[in-house]
Amino acid sequence: MFKNPHTPIDYDPNHAYEILNPAGTADIIFICEHASNYIPPDYNNLGLGKGFLDKHIAWDIGMEQLTRQLSARLNAPAIMARFSRLLIDPNREEDHKTLIPTVSDGIIIPENQTLSHEEIESRKNRFYHAFHDRTEILVKGKIQSGQVPLICGMHSFTPHMKGQHRPWQAGMLWNKDPRLAMALINHLTARGYNVGDNQPYSGRDLFFTMNRHGHDHGTPHVTIEIRQNEVDSPEGVDLWAGILADDLTKIAQDTQLRTLKKY
């Protein structure tokens, strides 16, 4: 399984994101909010032992690697957060109760318990707003150039939750615009995969990033969820990168799907 990926030697604490292939010509943009489990040294791991940072509470296992491969294979721009969602979760509204989690999967986050207004605003500005402002530039740039990009949020989910096995190998989440989700469900189902339609989560709940950077522009968008034991090894990432690159290439050729449409 992938472990703590790296503490970047060239890490700039003012950079909340990493842009891949910014000049990529594909009509696709990948957004990975939970790519990293990195917590800058001044936050003292939020009072957690380092082993906790390898767990799903800190990041989406496999998604950094999968996003890198898809960006390279498809010549597509991508943006990845360079901070753990335990600091602040980019896929939450600003007023959401779990924007800065105090407990995650039953694990108490010690240094998130009693935060001042100033500390909350500092994290918003340093990480949350910086990430979303740059994502907005990436999406608007494609649209203003005359393209209608497919916006793909990249996430992974645990094989079990609260003692229940999750049978889906992948899930496609959507809120009001089903176009891209349904296209991917159809392609993956035809390959023989068990694909959840708004499973294991619903896009009508935790969908902030796609609502802001997809729905608000009228672009086709989806949150792609892959079960972690499918992508917790280099071999698994290679397999899913090939599958998704092939299917998204075909879907992107559908000019009827690639239209700006507000739902």
N, C-alpha and C positions, 0 to 999 in steps of 0.2 A: 504494500500500500504506500501511496505517496505520503511522505512525512513533511515536516516543516521545510518548505522548498528552498528558501534562502533568505538571508538578510542582505539585500543588495549592497554591494560594496560602494556603488555610486548613489546610494539612496539619498535623495534630497527630501528632507522632512516637509518641505513646502509643496511637494508634488504628490497629489492624492491619487494620481492615475498614471497609467502607461498607455500610450497610443501605439498600436501596431499598424503598420502599412497605411499611414494616413492618406497617401495618394492612390491607394488601391482602386481599381476601376470597376470592380464588381458592384452590382446594384444590391448589395447586402452590407449591413453593418451589424457587427457582433458587440454586445454589451455584457460585460461580466462583472457584476457588482461584488461578488463574493469570491474573487479569484485568489485572494491573499489572506494568510493568517498573521501577517506582520503587524506588530505593535511597536511603534518607536520607543527607544529606551527610556524617554522621559515619562512614559506611562507605567513603567514597572510591571509589565505584563498584567496590568489591572489587578494585581494581587493574586494571580493564578499561577500554579505550577506550570512549567513549560510543556508538560505532557498534555495539558488540556488544549493547547494550541494546535495539536494534531487532530483534534476531534472536529466533528461537523459543526459544533457550536461556533467555531472560530472562522470557518470558511466552507466553501463547497468543493469537496475533494474531487480532483480530476479536471476541474473546469479551467484552470489556468492553462494546463497542457492542451486540452481540447480546443480552447479558443485560439491558442497560438497556431495549432495545426490548421484549423479551418481558415484562419486569416491568410496563412501562407498558401494553402492549396487553392483557394478561391480568388486570391489577389483582392481581398476584401479588407476594408478598414475595421479595426476593433479597438475598443477601449476597455481597460481592466482597472478596477480599483486596486490600490497598492496598500490597503489597510484592512485590518480585520473588522468584520461586522460587529465584533464585541465592543469596539470603540464607538461606532455609530453605524447604523444599518442604512445603506443607500436605497434599499428597496422598501422604504417606509415613508409615509407622509411625515412632514415636520412635526405634527402634533400627535403622532401615533404613540401609544403607550409603550411600545417596544422599540422605539427609535434608538434608544440607548438601553440595552437590556440589563436588568438587575439580576435576572435569573434566566438561564437558558438550559432546556432539557433537564431541569432540576438542579443544575449547578449554579451556585451563587457566585456572582461576579463582584468581588469585594469592593473594588474601587469605583463601581458604578452605583453604589447604594445611595449616597447623599451628595449629589453634585450641585454646585452653585449654578445660578443662572449664567454667570460669566463663563464657567467651564463648559456648559452646554453650548453656549453661543460660540465659544472658541472651537469646539469640535465640529460644529456645523460649518463654520467658515473654513477651517483648515482642511476638512475632509469632504463633507457632504456637498456643500455648495460648489466647491472646486471641481468635484467629480461631475456633478450634473451640469454645471455651466459649460464644461468642456465637451460633454456628450451632446449638449444642445448645439454647439458650434459644428460638431461632426455631422449631425443629422441635417441641420439647416444647410450646410454646405452642399450636401448631395442634392437636396431638393432644389436649391437655387441654381444648381448646374443643369437642371432639367431632368434629373433622375428621380425615380420613385423607389427608394431602397426598401428591401425587406429588413425589418428590424428584429433581430433575434437576441433575446435575453438568454444567457447561458447559466444553468443551475444544475445541481445534483441533489438527490434525496436519499435518505437512509433506507436500507432494505427492510428494516423493521421500525415500527413506531408504536409505543405503548403496548408492546407485546404482540402486535399484529403484523403479520407478514404482508408486505406490499408486492402484489404479483406483477405489477407493470414494470417492464424494462425501461420504459420511457413514458413521459407524460407531456402533453401539450396544453398549456394554460392560455386562456383567452378571457376577455371581459365582454366587450360589445362587438368587436370585429372578429369573426371566426375564420376569415379567409385563409390566412397562413397556417393556423393551427389545423384546420381540416385538411388542407393539402398535405401537410406533413403526416398527419394521422393516416391518411389514405395510402401514402407511399410506404410508410413503415409497416402498416398492417399487411400490405401486399407482400412484403418481405418475410412475413411470418412473426413479426414482433407483437407482443402484448403492449398496446399503447393506450395510456389513459387520456380520456377527454375531460380536461379539468380535474385530473387526478395525478398525484396524490393530494394536490392542493387545488383550490379554485382560483382562477384569474379574477373572480368577482370579489376577492378578498385582498390578498397581498400582491398587488400588481402595479405599484406606484411607478416604477421605472418605465414600464411599457405604456402605462396611461399617459405619462408625461412626454415620452420621446417617440411614441408610436401613435396612439389614439389622438393626441392633441394636434398632430400634423396630418392625420388622415392616411398615414402609411400603413400597409399590411405589417402586422407585428405579432409576436408570439413569445412566450417564455418556454424555452425548451428545458425540460427536466429529464435527466438521465439517472437511473438508479446507480448508486455509488459503486456497487460491486461489478458494474459493467465498465467502469472507467477508472478503477483504482490501480491500474497497472499500465505500463507503456503499451502493452499489446492491446488492451481494451481501448485505450485512447486512439491508437492507430485504426482499429476496426471502426469505431464510431465516427472518426474523422472522415474515413472513406465513405461511409454510408451517408452521413449528412451532407458532405460535399457533393456527392452524386445527386442526391434528392433535391437539395437546394438549387443546384445548377439547373435541373429540369424545371423546377417550380418557377424560377426567375425568368424563364423563357415565356411564361404565360402572361402576355401583355394585358389580358383582361383583369388578371389579379393585380398587376402592378399599376394601380391607379390610386390617386388620392381620393379618399372617400371617408366622409365623416358619418359615424353611426350615432 
